[in-house]
Amino acid sequence: MKSSGNSSATAPPLLVPTGAQPLTLEPFDDQARASFSLTGRSVDLDPRTHAVRRDIADIRLAEYVFAPHYAVPMIRPVARTALLRSGRDEASDTMVDLNPGDSFEVLEIAGVSAWGVARPSGLVGYVEAAALDLSTTDAA
């Protein structure tokens, strides 16, 4: 007997349409929220506008996606002009120019690059870590 493969256990996750508005994420407040839980299936979110990868996600997305690790964003100012890129390497597409004084929500620093969300554009990508002022404390 053939199975269609369309059971609740194997159905693809719900999709957030590409043209849909991104989720509105408020600054993280660990005093306001003690726990997070995924209350249904993970949804597919656009990685250009939602900080989620296979290995890590913004903790503010914990109700929407499963990830092996969640990170609390560290808001850091951009210290010098930099490019937000779609990937770690310099050959990756440039998404937006970041200017001194812009805010960047750092979720991961690995090697010479930082991954996170550029504000106010809301785009997610990689920036050269040296372009950020990593010595400052979080500011909302």
C-alpha positions in Angstrom: 0.0 0.0 0.0 1.4 3.4 -1.0 1.4 6.3 1.4 1.1 9.9 0.3 3.6 11.0 3.0 1.2 13.7 4.0 0.8 13.1 7.7 1.1 15.7 10.5 4.5 14.2 11.3 6.0 14.8 7.9 4.1 17.8 6.6 6.4 20.8 5.9 6.5 23.6 8.4 4.2 26.6 7.9 5.7 29.3 5.7 5.8 33.0 6.4 5.3 34.5 3.0 8.3 36.3 1.6 6.5 39.6 1.3 5.1 39.4 4.8 6.1 41.9 7.4 8.9 40.7 9.6 8.1 39.8 13.2 8.4 42.9 15.5 11.1 42.1 18.0 11.4 44.3 21.0 14.8 44.7 22.8 15.4 41.7 24.9 14.6 42.1 28.6 15.7 39.2 30.8 13.8 40.6 33.7 10.5 40.7 31.8 10.7 37.2 30.5 12.0 34.2 32.5 11.3 31.4 30.0 10.6 30.7 26.4 8.9 27.8 24.8 8.0 26.7 21.3 4.3 26.2 21.3 3.8 24.6 17.9 5.8 23.8 14.9 8.8 25.8 13.8 8.0 28.1 11.0 10.2 29.0 8.1 11.4 32.6 8.5 13.2 34.7 5.9 16.9 34.6 7.1 17.4 38.1 5.6 15.0 39.6 8.1 14.9 37.1 10.9 18.1 36.2 12.8 17.9 32.4 12.4 20.3 29.9 11.1 20.5 26.1 11.4 22.8 26.4 14.4 21.7 29.5 16.2 18.7 31.9 16.5 17.9 35.2 18.2 16.3 34.3 21.5 13.3 36.6 20.6 12.4 33.9 18.0 12.3 31.0 20.5 8.5 30.9 20.3 8.7 30.5 16.5 11.7 28.3 15.7 13.7 25.5 17.2 17.5 26.0 17.2 20.3 24.2 19.0 21.4 27.5 20.5 19.7 30.8 21.2 21.6 34.1 21.6 20.6 37.3 23.4 21.4 40.2 21.1 24.2 42.6 22.3 23.5 46.1 20.9 26.7 47.6 19.7 27.4 50.9 17.8 29.0 50.8 14.4 32.4 52.6 14.9 33.4 53.0 11.3 31.7 52.6 7.9 31.2 48.9 7.1 29.2 46.6 4.8 26.5 44.2 5.9 27.0 41.1 3.8 24.9 38.0 3.3 27.8 35.7 4.1 31.1 35.8 6.1 33.4 36.1 3.1 34.2 39.4 1.3 32.8 37.9 -1.9 29.3 37.7 -0.4 26.6 40.1 -1.6 26.4 43.5 0.1 23.0 44.1 1.7 23.4 47.6 3.1 26.1 50.1 4.1 26.4 50.7 7.9 27.5 54.1 9.1 29.2 55.2 12.3 26.6 55.5 15.0 24.3 52.9 13.5 23.3 50.1 15.9 24.1 46.4 15.3 22.5 43.6 17.3 25.4 41.1 17.7 24.3 37.5 18.0 27.6 35.8 17.2 31.3 36.8 16.8 33.4 34.2 15.0 36.8 35.0 13.7 36.8 38.5 12.1 33.1 38.7 11.5 30.0 39.4 13.6 26.5 38.0 12.7 23.4 39.9 13.7 20.8 42.4 12.9 21.5 45.9 11.5 19.3 48.6 12.8 17.2 50.4 11.6 17.1 48.4 8.4 16.3 45.1 10.2 18.4 43.2 7.8 20.4 40.2 9.1 23.9 39.5 8.0 27.6 39.6 8.7 29.8 42.6 9.4 33.5 42.9 10.1 33.8 42.7 13.9 36.5 45.4 13.9 34.0 47.9 12.6 31.9 47.6 15.8 32.6 49.2 19.1 32.6 46.0 21.2 33.8 47.7 24.3 30.4 49.4 25.1 27.6 47.9 27.1 24.1 47.2 25.8 21.9 50.2 25.2 18.3 50.1 24.1 
